[in-house]
């Protein structure tokens, strides 16, 4: 079905020169941040590579362990654990819709890349500290919203802004890092659960999400330094530019 749809899509001219591309970008100055200086590969790229790992690991750990955590650590019955996990899925769907609205007209993706991991970190610390049935229910929705609702994709979008001339390479590097997390997490969960206990999986996840938050803050600082972000807010621009 996707193949049939793609057959009728007109793709951009891949032969466009950097000069022509820069000219087109200048015409969209009120909507799009323009690079004031070249991004530093050894800062932004390395940050994003690790964020690709941490963002995937954060939601993978939660989705893999939340149900068992709710039963063995919080003492919930099987139906309650299923409810907590169902709320995780509901939070994910809610985040997809709300975040798409936010990044379309209100907030730049780079701010979401900072905010959501921060909220995930705080929620995981609270869940580790107070593993009660009610907290599992709340954490299910919050972590679904903040950890699995699109941070990975928004981080990729932001990385592509830093490196506009190599989006294919950026995509490959970023998702290679994400795939490493996918391959490593099952072994990590098994080792932590066996040696320390399932509760410490959530603490480990909080540390991973915290690392992602710190790197996202670095990216935000670099973003504001490297890009000429439009300040004028109008109907075609971000409404919160004066604030953000």
C-alpha contacts under 8 A as a table, 3 or more apart, distances in Angstrom:
res1	aa1	res2	aa2	distance
1	X	4	X	5.25
1	X	5	X	6.46
2	X	5	X	5.11
2	X	6	X	6.08
3	X	6	X	5.11
3	X	7	X	6.22
4	X	7	X	5.34
4	X	8	X	7.35
5	X	8	X	5.87
5	X	9	X	6.96
6	X	9	X	5.11
13	X	16	X	5.83
16	X	20	X	6.31
16	X	21	X	6.55
17	X	20	X	5.24
17	X	21	X	6.18
18	X	21	X	4.97
18	X	22	X	6.02
19	X	22	X	5.11
19	X	23	X	6.24
20	X	23	X	5.02
20	X	24	X	6.26
21	X	24	X	5.10
21	X	25	X	6.18
22	X	25	X	4.99
22	X	26	X	6.19
23	X	26	X	5.12
23	X	27	X	6.61
24	X	27	X	5.29
24	X	28	X	6.83
25	X	28	X	5.20
25	X	29	X	6.43
25	X	32	X	7.37
25	X	34	X	7.27
26	X	29	X	5.03
26	X	34	X	7.60
28	X	31	X	5.46
28	X	32	X	5.83
29	X	32	X	5.32
29	X	33	X	6.68
29	X	34	X	6.93
29	X	230	X	6.96
30	X	33	X	7.91
30	X	230	X	5.66
30	X	232	X	7.25
30	X	236	X	7.79
30	X	237	X	6.40
31	X	230	X	7.07
31	X	236	X	6.61
31	X	237	X	5.11
31	X	238	X	7.37
32	X	229	X	7.28
32	X	230	X	7.27
33	X	227	X	5.66
33	X	228	X	5.37
33	X	229	X	4.53
33	X	230	X	6.33
34	X	227	X	5.31
34	X	228	X	5.04
34	X	229	X	6.75
35	X	38	X	6.84
35	X	162	X	7.88
35	X	226	X	5.85
35	X	227	X	4.49
35	X	228	X	6.11
36	X	226	X	5.35
36	X	227	X	5.30
36	X	228	X	5.87
37	X	226	X	5.49
37	X	227	X	7.41
38	X	226	X	7.21
39	X	44	X	6.89
39	X	162	X	5.93
39	X	163	X	7.09
39	X	226	X	6.90
40	X	43	X	5.48
40	X	44	X	5.98
40	X	45	X	7.41
41	X	44	X	5.68
41	X	45	X	4.92
41	X	46	X	7.07
42	X	45	X	5.90
42	X	46	X	5.75
43	X	46	X	5.57
43	X	47	X	6.14
44	X	47	X	5.13
44	X	48	X	6.16
44	X	159	X	7.80
44	X	162	X	7.69
44	X	219	X	6.22
44	X	222	X	7.60
45	X	48	X	5.17
45	X	49	X	6.12
45	X	159	X	7.57
46	X	49	X	5.04
46	X	50	X	6.34
47	X	50	X	5.37
47	X	51	X	6.11
47	X	215	X	5.66
47	X	216	X	7.45
47	X	218	X	7.80
47	X	219	X	7.07
48	X	51	X	4.77
48	X	52	X	6.01
48	X	155	X	7.24
48	X	156	X	7.90
48	X	159	X	6.69
48	X	174	X	7.02
48	X	215	X	7.83
49	X	52	X	5.16
49	X	53	X	6.71
49	X	173	X	6.93
49	X	174	X	5.48
49	X	177	X	5.92
50	X	53	X	5.05
50	X	54	X	6.17
50	X	177	X	7.01
50	X	212	X	7.34
50	X	215	X	7.99
51	X	54	X	4.93
51	X	55	X	5.71
51	X	155	X	7.57
51	X	212	X	5.35
51	X	215	X	7.02
51	X	216	X	7.45
52	X	55	X	5.59
52	X	56	X	6.34
52	X	152	X	6.51
52	X	155	X	7.59
52	X	174	X	5.61
52	X	175	X	6.68
52	X	177	X	5.51
52	X	178	X	4.94
53	X	56	X	5.46
53	X	57	X	6.02
53	X	177	X	5.19
53	X	178	X	4.71
53	X	179	X	7.72
53	X	180	X	6.99
53	X	181	X	5.29
54	X	57	X	4.99
54	X	58	X	5.89
54	X	178	X	7.93
54	X	181	X	7.54
54	X	208	X	5.77
54	X	209	X	6.16
54	X	211	X	7.35
54	X	212	X	5.54
55	X	58	X	5.29
55	X	59	X	6.79
55	X	117	X	7.64
55	X	147	X	7.06
55	X	151	X	6.71
55	X	152	X	5.82
55	X	178	X	7.84
55	X	209	X	7.05
55	X	212	X	6.83
56	X	59	X	5.78
56	X	60	X	6.01
56	X	152	X	6.87
56	X	178	X	5.73
56	X	181	X	6.30
56	X	182	X	7.04
57	X	60	X	5.04
57	X	61	X	5.88
57	X	178	X	7.87
57	X	181	X	5.52
57	X	182	X	6.90
57	X	185	X	6.65
57	X	205	X	7.56
57	X	208	X	7.46
58	X	61	X	5.56
58	X	62	X	6.55
58	X	147	X	6.36
58	X	205	X	5.74
58	X	206	X	7.83
58	X	208	X	6.65
58	X	209	X	5.90
59	X	62	X	5.14
59	X	63	X	5.98
59	X	143	X	7.57
59	X	144	X	7.59
59	X	147	X	5.13
59	X	148	X	5.41
60	X	63	X	5.21
60	X	64	X	5.97
60	X	182	X	7.35
60	X	185	X	7.36
61	X	64	X	5.24
61	X	65	X	6.07
61	X	185	X	6.89
61	X	189	X	7.46
61	X	201	X	7.49
61	X	202	X	7.79
61	X	205	X	6.65
62	X	65	X	5.33
62	X	66	X	5.32
62	X	143	X	7.64
62	X	202	X	7.48
62	X	205	X	7.75
63	X	66	X	5.82
63	X	67	X	7.86
63	X	85	X	7.62
63	X	88	X	7.86
64	X	67	X	7.53
65	X	68	X	5.40
65	X	69	X	5.72
65	X	198	X	7.85
65	X	201	X	7.88
66	X	69	X	4.98
66	X	70	X	5.99
66	X	81	X	7.77
66	X	84	X	7.63
66	X	85	X	6.54
66	X	136	X	7.90
66	X	140	X	7.52
67	X	70	X	5.25
67	X	71	X	6.59
67	X	81	X	5.07
67	X	82	X	6.42
67	X	84	X	7.11
67	X	85	X	5.99
68	X	71	X	5.22
68	X	72	X	5.96
68	X	73	X	7.90
68	X	81	X	7.42
69	X	72	X	5.38
69	X	73	X	5.24
69	X	74	X	6.63
69	X	198	X	6.39
69	X	199	X	6.84
70	X	73	X	5.87
70	X	74	X	4.87
70	X	75	X	6.34
70	X	76	X	5.60
70	X	80	X	7.84
70	X	81	X	5.34
70	X	84	X	7.63
70	X	131	X	7.86
70	X	133	X	6.79
70	X	136	X	6.20
71	X	74	X	5.75
71	X	75	X	4.82
71	X	76	X	4.56
71	X	77	X	5.95
71	X	78	X	6.70
71	X	81	X	6.10
72	X	75	X	5.57
72	X	76	X	7.50
72	X	198	X	7.98
73	X	131	X	6.59
73	X	198	X	7.36
73	X	199	X	6.48
74	X	131	X	5.06
74	X	132	X	4.88
74	X	133	X	5.52
74	X	136	X	7.48
75	X	132	X	7.57
75	X	133	X	6.98
76	X	79	X	7.93
76	X	80	X	5.65
76	X	81	X	6.03
76	X	133	X	5.90
77	X	80	X	5.33
77	X	81	X	6.26
78	X	81	X	5.09
78	X	82	X	6.20
79	X	82	X	5.07
79	X	83	X	6.20
80	X	83	X	4.95
80	X	84	X	6.30
80	X	133	X	7.82
81	X	84	X	5.11
81	X	85	X	6.32
82	X	85	X	5.08
82	X	86	X	6.01
83	X	86	X	4.93
83	X	87	X	6.20
83	X	137	X	7.27
84	X	87	X	5.20
84	X	88	X	6.45
84	X	136	X	6.12
84	X	137	X	4.64
84	X	138	X	7.77
84	X	139	X	7.90
84	X	140	X	5.19
84	X	141	X	7.57
85	X	88	X	4.92
85	X	89	X	6.64
85	X	140	X	5.95
86	X	89	X	5.15
86	X	90	X	6.32
86	X	140	X	7.69
87	X	90	X	4.82
87	X	91	X	5.95
87	X	137	X	7.04
87	X	140	X	5.37
87	X	141	X	4.79
87	X	144	X	7.47
88	X	91	X	5.12
88	X	92	X	6.30
88	X	139	X	7.84
88	X	140	X	4.30
88	X	141	X	4.55
88	X	142	X	7.33
88	X	143	X	6.57
88	X	144	X	4.33
88	X	145	X	7.39
89	X	92	X	5.05
89	X	93	X	6.40
89	X	141	X	7.41
89	X	144	X	6.07
90	X	93	X	5.21
90	X	94	X	6.11
90	X	141	X	6.66
90	X	144	X	7.19
90	X	145	X	7.97
91	X	94	X	5.06
91	X	95	X	6.03
91	X	140	X	7.50
91	X	141	X	4.54
91	X	142	X	6.37
91	X	143	X	7.30
91	X	144	X	4.49
91	X	145	X	4.28
91	X	149	X	7.53
92	X	95	X	5.17
92	X	96	X	6.34
92	X	141	X	7.64
92	X	144	X	4.48
92	X	145	X	4.68
92	X	146	X	7.69
92	X	148	X	5.62
92	X	149	X	4.66
93	X	96	X	5.18
93	X	97	X	6.61
93	X	145	X	7.53
93	X	149	X	6.86
94	X	97	X	5.46
94	X	98	X	6.14
94	X	145	X	6.65
94	X	149	X	7.74
95	X	98	X	5.13
95	X	99	X	5.50
95	X	144	X	7.79
95	X	145	X	4.85
95	X	146	X	7.18
95	X	149	X	4.84
95	X	150	X	7.46
96	X	99	X	5.42
96	X	100	X	6.06
96	X	149	X	5.21
96	X	150	X	6.37
97	X	100	X	5.34
97	X	101	X	6.56
98	X	101	X	5.22
98	X	102	X	6.29
99	X	102	X	4.91
99	X	103	X	6.11
99	X	149	X	7.76
99	X	150	X	7.72
100	X	103	X	5.47
100	X	104	X	6.03
101	X	104	X	5.21
101	X	105	X	6.55
101	X	106	X	7.56
102	X	105	X	5.84
102	X	106	X	4.95
102	X	107	X	5.50
102	X	108	X	7.96
103	X	106	X	5.83
103	X	107	X	4.96
103	X	108	X	5.46
103	X	109	X	5.74
104	X	107	X	7.41
105	X	236	X	7.99
105	X	237	X	6.96
105	X	238	X	5.24
105	X	239	X	6.59
106	X	238	X	5.02
106	X	239	X	5.22
106	X	240	X	5.70
107	X	111	X	6.90
107	X	112	X	7.67
107	X	238	X	6.48
107	X	239	X	7.71
107	X	240	X	6.44
107	X	241	X	7.72
107	X	244	X	7.63
108	X	111	X	5.89
108	X	112	X	7.27
108	X	238	X	7.63
109	X	112	X	5.21
109	X	113	X	6.35
109	X	154	X	5.66
109	X	155	X	7.41
109	X	157	X	7.46
109	X	158	X	6.51
110	X	113	X	5.06
110	X	114	X	6.67
110	X	154	X	7.34
110	X	155	X	7.08
110	X	158	X	6.00
110	X	216	X	7.90
110	X	219	X	7.86
110	X	220	X	6.37
110	X	223	X	8.00
111	X	114	X	5.21
111	X	115	X	6.12
111	X	220	X	7.22
112	X	115	X	4.95
112	X	116	X	5.77
112	X	151	X	7.18
112	X	154	X	7.58
113	X	116	X	6.08
113	X	117	X	6.84
113	X	151	X	5.78
113	X	154	X	6.59
113	X	155	X	5.97
113	X	213	X	7.88
113	X	216	X	6.25
114	X	117	X	6.03
114	X	118	X	6.40
114	X	213	X	5.66
114	X	216	X	5.11
114	X	217	X	6.08
114	X	220	X	7.62
115	X	118	X	5.19
115	X	119	X	6.29
115	X	213	X	7.77
116	X	119	X	5.15
116	X	120	X	6.16
116	X	146	X	4.74
116	X	147	X	6.67
116	X	151	X	7.09
117	X	120	X	4.86
117	X	121	X	6.04
117	X	146	X	6.62
117	X	147	X	6.56
117	X	151	X	7.90
117	X	209	X	5.65
117	X	210	X	7.01
117	X	212	X	6.58
117	X	213	X	5.39
118	X	121	X	5.11
118	X	122	X	6.38
118	X	209	X	7.22
118	X	210	X	6.67
118	X	213	X	5.56
119	X	122	X	5.19
119	X	123	X	6.12
119	X	146	X	6.63
120	X	123	X	5.11
120	X	124	X	6.05
120	X	142	X	7.46
120	X	143	X	5.82
120	X	146	X	5.84
120	X	147	X	6.11
120	X	206	X	7.35
120	X	209	X	6.64
121	X	124	X	5.23
121	X	125	X	6.24
121	X	205	X	7.84
121	X	206	X	4.78
121	X	207	X	7.31
121	X	209	X	5.32
121	X	210	X	5.53
122	X	125	X	5.21
122	X	126	X	6.25
122	X	206	X	7.47
123	X	126	X	5.11
123	X	127	X	6.06
123	X	139	X	6.37
123	X	142	X	7.33
123	X	143	X	7.16
124	X	127	X	4.96
124	X	128	X	6.05
124	X	139	X	7.60
124	X	202	X	5.99
124	X	203	X	6.75
124	X	205	X	7.10
124	X	206	X	5.24
125	X	128	X	5.11
125	X	129	X	6.11
125	X	202	X	7.53
125	X	203	X	6.40
125	X	206	X	6.01
126	X	129	X	5.05
126	X	130	X	5.86
126	X	131	X	7.90
127	X	130	X	5.22
127	X	131	X	5.18
127	X	132	X	7.83
127	X	135	X	6.32
127	X	136	X	6.92
127	X	139	X	6.86
127	X	202	X	7.43
128	X	131	X	5.79
128	X	199	X	6.42
128	X	200	X	7.42
128	X	202	X	5.92
128	X	203	X	5.96
130	X	135	X	7.05
131	X	135	X	6.30
131	X	136	X	6.78
132	X	135	X	5.13
132	X	136	X	6.27
133	X	136	X	5.12
133	X	137	X	6.44
134	X	137	X	5.12
134	X	138	X	6.33
135	X	138	X	5.06
135	X	139	X	5.82
136	X	139	X	4.99
136	X	140	X	5.87
137	X	140	X	5.20
137	X	141	X	6.85
138	X	141	X	5.60
138	X	142	X	6.26
139	X	142	X	5.00
139	X	143	X	5.62
140	X	143	X	5.53
140	X	144	X	6.06
141	X	144	X	5.13
141	X	145	X	6.10
142	X	145	X	5.06
142	X	146	X	6.07
143	X	146	X	5.12
143	X	147	X	5.22
143	X	148	X	7.13
144	X	147	X	5.62
144	X	148	X	5.19
144	X	149	X	6.43
145	X	148	X	6.16
145	X	149	X	5.20
146	X	149	X	5.86
146	X	151	X	7.55
147	X	150	X	7.57
147	X	151	X	6.73
148	X	151	X	6.85
150	X	153	X	5.31
150	X	154	X	6.17
151	X	154	X	5.11
151	X	155	X	5.96
152	X	155	X	5.24
152	X	156	X	6.37
153	X	156	X	5.07
153	X	157	X	6.25
154	X	157	X	4.89
154	X	158	X	6.18
155	X	158	X	5.09
155	X	159	X	6.09
156	X	159	X	4.98
156	X	160	X	6.19
156	X	170	X	7.94
156	X	171	X	7.13
156	X	174	X	7.04
157	X	160	X	5.17
157	X	161	X	6.55
158	X	161	X	5.09
158	X	162	X	6.67
159	X	162	X	5.19
159	X	163	X	6.40
159	X	170	X	7.25
160	X	163	X	5.02
160	X	164	X	5.37
160	X	166	X	7.75
160	X	167	X	5.67
160	X	170	X	6.68
161	X	164	X	5.44
162	X	223	X	7.99
163	X	166	X	5.87
163	X	167	X	6.68
163	X	170	X	7.40
164	X	167	X	5.92
166	X	169	X	5.38
166	X	170	X	6.11
167	X	170	X	4.87
167	X	171	X	5.99
168	X	171	X	5.10
168	X	172	X	6.29
169	X	172	X	5.12
169	X	173	X	6.19
170	X	173	X	5.29
170	X	174	X	5.96
171	X	174	X	5.26
171	X	175	X	6.13
172	X	175	X	5.52
172	X	176	X	5.97
173	X	176	X	5.15
173	X	177	X	6.43
174	X	177	X	5.37
174	X	178	X	6.46
175	X	178	X	4.63
175	X	179	X	5.94
176	X	179	X	5.01
176	X	180	X	6.28
177	X	180	X	5.14
177	X	181	X	6.61
178	X	181	X	5.22
178	X	182	X	6.45
179	X	182	X	4.89
179	X	183	X	6.21
180	X	183	X	5.15
180	X	184	X	6.11
181	X	184	X	5.13
181	X	185	X	5.85
182	X	185	X	5.73
182	X	186	X	7.65
183	X	186	X	6.87
183	X	187	X	7.96
184	X	187	X	5.61
184	X	188	X	6.21
185	X	188	X	4.83
185	X	189	X	5.98
186	X	189	X	5.17
186	X	190	X	6.25
187	X	190	X	5.13
187	X	191	X	6.21
188	X	191	X	5.22
188	X	192	X	6.14
189	X	192	X	5.28
189	X	193	X	5.92
189	X	201	X	6.62
190	X	193	X	5.27
190	X	194	X	6.05
191	X	194	X	5.27
191	X	195	X	6.03
192	X	195	X	5.36
192	X	196	X	5.31
192	X	197	X	6.16
192	X	198	X	6.89
192	X	200	X	6.83
192	X	201	X	6.25
193	X	196	X	5.66
193	X	197	X	4.24
193	X	198	X	4.62
193	X	199	X	7.89
193	X	200	X	7.46
193	X	201	X	6.94
194	X	197	X	6.01
194	X	198	X	7.95
196	X	199	X	7.96
196	X	200	X	6.36
197	X	200	X	5.78
197	X	201	X	7.36
198	X	201	X	5.32
198	X	202	X	7.54
199	X	202	X	5.79
199	X	203	X	7.05
200	X	203	X	4.83
200	X	204	X	6.04
201	X	204	X	5.07
201	X	205	X	6.10
202	X	205	X	4.89
202	X	206	X	6.16
203	X	206	X	5.01
203	X	207	X	6.41
204	X	207	X	5.10
204	X	208	X	6.31
205	X	208	X	5.01
205	X	209	X	6.06
206	X	209	X	5.07
206	X	210	X	5.92
207	X	210	X	4.94
207	X	211	X	6.21
208	X	211	X	5.14
208	X	212	X	6.38
209	X	212	X	5.01
209	X	213	X	6.21
210	X	213	X	4.95
210	X	214	X	6.30
211	X	214	X	5.20
211	X	215	X	6.31
212	X	215	X	5.22
212	X	216	X	6.05
213	X	216	X	4.98
213	X	217	X	6.24
214	X	217	X	5.14
214	X	218	X	6.50
215	X	218	X	5.02
215	X	219	X	6.28
216	X	219	X	4.89
216	X	220	X	6.13
217	X	220	X	4.96
217	X	221	X	6.22
218	X	221	X	5.17
218	X	222	X	6.24
219	X	222	X	5.08
219	X	223	X	5.90
220	X	223	X	4.84
220	X	224	X	6.27
221	X	224	X	5.41
221	X	225	X	6.37
222	X	225	X	4.97
222	X	226	X	5.89
223	X	226	X	5.27
223	X	227	X	5.78
224	X	227	X	5.70
224	X	228	X	7.51
224	X	229	X	7.39
225	X	228	X	7.90
230	X	233	X	7.98
230	X	241	X	7.25
231	X	241	X	5.65
231	X	242	X	5.91
232	X	237	X	7.53
232	X	241	X	7.19
232	X	242	X	7.46
233	X	236	X	7.77
233	X	237	X	5.34
233	X	238	X	5.93
233	X	239	X	5.32
233	X	240	X	7.32
233	X	241	X	6.36
233	X	242	X	7.40
234	X	237	X	5.15
234	X	238	X	7.29
234	X	239	X	6.80
235	X	238	X	7.87
235	X	239	X	7.67
238	X	241	X	5.57
239	X	242	X	7.76
240	X	243	X	5.27
240	X	244	X	5.96
241	X	244	X	5.02
